[in-house]
Each structure stands twice: as structure tokens, then as C-alpha cells.
Amino acid sequence: DRSAPIIIYPPEATYVPLYSKVNLSCVATGYPQPVITWYKDDERIDNAITPFYIIEALTLDTRGRYSCSASNEEGMDESDKAYIKIKGLIQYMASLNLTKRYVEEFIKSERQQK
């Protein structure tokens, strides 16, 4: 019987030392056999179309949020994002929201100081 994909073994969060090898899996059921697509930080990874994705040596550039999708003619399933982090390294994400008024007042004060 034909069936839409269901990811049964999604990638899992990993916390390993710098330069470690990382093996991620994305195993899915479905018929016809689903095509797997890998993503890092919401960007598609070129030529990553197998159920397993290997990071040979985890670095600052290869750490991030990994996910996968499985698709066939019957539908698509997406995994949650798996955070791949470097052990022993302080990692954080920061966001800054400035209002238009704050920016205008800051620029005005900078001009007055000149």
C-alpha cells in the first residue's frame, strides 16, 4: 500500500567535544520509499539525501540546528530541529530589538556630540 512518510528515527541533539565525529540519522517509513533531505539552520544541505548525515569533525562552522524531511508522492514529514553543540564551549544566541524611536534618538545624540 502507498503511504506518506513518517520519520521514525529523527536526528537527536548532540553535545560533544570540538572536532568530534557526529552521526545523525533520519530514518523514515513510507511507500514509495521517501527521499530524505537534510537542513542546517533551516538551509538545505546540498547533496545530503541519505538517511544518515555525518559531520566528520564538529567545528564552529558545523555546529548548529540540524533537521531533515522525508517526502514521496503521498506527502512529507519533517523532523524537529536537533541542536548540535560543542562541549566545553559557551554557546548562546542573542537577539536585540531596537525601536525606531530609540535608533532615531541615538543618532540624534551622536550628531550632537560631534
N, C-alpha and C positions, 0 to 999 in steps of 0.2 A: 504493500500500500504506500501511496505517496504521503509524505508528511513534512510539515515545516520543521526547520531546525530547532533544536533545543540544546543549549550549551550545558553539558553535564559536568565538565571539569574546567571551570574558568581559571584565568590567571590569578595567583594569590599574592598578597602583599609580601614583600621580602625585605629583610633588614640584614645586610651582610657587609663585611669589610670592603674597603676600597680595592679595586682590581679583582674582586671575586667573580667567578663564573656564575651566571644566573640562568636557570632553565624555567621558562614559562610554558604553560600548556593551555590549550583551548580546544577541548575535545567536545564534539557535538554529534547528536543523533539527527536523523532526518533522511528522507529519500525523495529525490535523488541526493547523493552524497553532497553535503554542504561545502561551499567554498569558504575558507577561513581568511579573514583579513585582519591584520594587526595594526594597532594605533599607539602612538606615543604622544602624550599631551594633546590628544584629540586630532593629531595629524596622522594621516595614513603612512605606514612604513612601506616604502617601495619593495617589491619582490618578497614580502613576508606573507606567504599564503599557505603555510603548512600548519598543522595543529600544534607545533612546538616552535617556540622562538627562543633563541639562545643569545644572551649577551656574554660574549667571551670574557670581557673584563669590565666590570662596573666602574664607571668614571663619573665625574661631574656632568659630562655631556650625555651619558647614557642613563643616568638616574631619572626618575620621573614617574608619570602616571601611564601605565600600560593597560590596554583593553583590547578586546577582539570582537569580531562579529562573525556569524555563521549565516550564510544565505544560500538558498536554492530557489527553484521556480515556485515553491509553495510558500516562501516567506523568509523572514530574517529574525535572528535573535542577537542581542548584544550583551556582553558581559559588563559587570561593574568595573570601575577602574581599580587597578591594583597598584598601590604605591610601592615603588622600588627605591629603597633608601640606603644610604651608606652609613654603616655602623661607625660610631666614634666621630661623626661629623655633625655639628649643629646645623640643622636644616629648618628653615621656616619660610613661610610665604607672607608677604606684607602687601596690603593694599592701602592706598591713600586716596581719599575722596575730598577734593577741594571745591568749594562753591565758587561760582563765578564772581560773586562779591568779594570773597577773600582774595582771589587772584588779582582782581582789579585794584583793591586797596593795597596789596603787597607791591604791585608795580608802581602805584602812585607814591608810596612811601620810599621806594628805591630811587625814583626820579627826583624826589625832594632832597635826598641825601647827597646828590651829585652837585 
